Amino acid sequence: GTLSLVGKTGIVAALVLLMGSAVRVIGPGEVGVVDLFGKVYERELHSGVNLVNPLVNVHVFSIKTREMQETMNVPSKEGLQVDLDVSILYKMKPDAASEIFRTIGEDYANIIILPSFRSAARSVSVLYDASALYTESREVLAKNLFDRLKEILDERGIILERVLLRSIRLPETVTQAIEDKLKAEQEAQKMTFVLERERLEAERRKVEAGGIK
């Protein structure tokens, strides 16, 4: 009787453990990729309680928005080296997790996103002169970078949400030359305004003198 009781208890315990290992909980903003002896299931596990084969491995991926920051040295149209501080906001498509795990792996951000990010930045920066990047073309650059990178990442199951261009740094000599040019243009505009004002004042006095006469 005692052995029988011990045996029954062991069976019950084994069943409890088996049932427990068949239940996988996926948190909010996550998906689970199921792997059974190297075979990756196409269907992902979504947030909540999931019943699975007790023998499988479940790899959890975040589908929340994530940020990648990068400072990179890129060429301008005339071949000058420009430092860009750029951030991108991205997230994984929930139904792409299994394919990403099967073809790329868990380190997909460094394997796919970062090289694509750098390549897109270089291919876009060469379209602009350094002076344009320093003055008026930042928003245009950010938009073109977004369009280029979005197309690349979309094919790999990654959603690009936004590109944030934090700063652009040119070689100091180039920056100084641009600032000197802008200052000279401002001084020229100021001088033109002063001369025009003096001309109008002279004409007013001439008309006034003619009236008095």
PyMOL commands that set and color helices and strands:
alter all, ss='L'
color gray80, all
select helices_A, chain A and resi 2-21+94-103+108-125+130-134+138-154+172-212
alter helices_A, ss='H'
color red, helices_A
select strands_A, chain A and resi 23-26+30-36+39-40+48-51+57-62+66-75+81-92+158-169
alter strands_A, ss='S'
color yellow, strands_A
deselect
rebuild
show_as cartoon
